[in-house]
Amino acid sequence: MTHPALALQKAVYATLVADAATGALIGDRIYDAMPRAATFPYVSFGDGTVRDWSTGSEDGAELRLVLHAWSREHGRRETWSILEALKDVLHDAALELDGHVLVNLRFEFADAAIDPDGIAWHGVIRFRAVTEPV
């Protein structure tokens, strides 16, 4: 069986690549392992957390999904636009997971700031998901 975090990442990737609004902003530049010379803007998968969410009779997992938005446009507008597009597509999405059922996927927070390099803008958005095995 696929680990719930990997099943969620695969479904999120497929959903984002298929979404026209997200594609208009970042194309298909959604990375698990970023290339060294990635074209801006892009989104990358960040650190994740998985916790046991089992009940007395059912197995379950609580996951934190973190996505990073990267932009070199002057100002923060593009970064916030990407974060909003990610939220619009993923919040309460009914994703099909390999080997798991997605109980819910909820937006938790978004943040944007200038990167320490002084050039790029870096946005972070986090979602909470609950899954159960099939």
Buried (B, 14 or more C-beta within 10 A) or exposed (E): EBBBBBBBBBBBBEBBBEBEEBBEBBEEBBBEEBEEEEEBBBBBBEEBEBEEBEEEEEEBBBBBBBBBBBBBEEEBEBBBBBBBBBBEBBBEBEBEBBEBBBEEBEBEEBEBEEEEEEEBBBBBBBBBBBBBBE
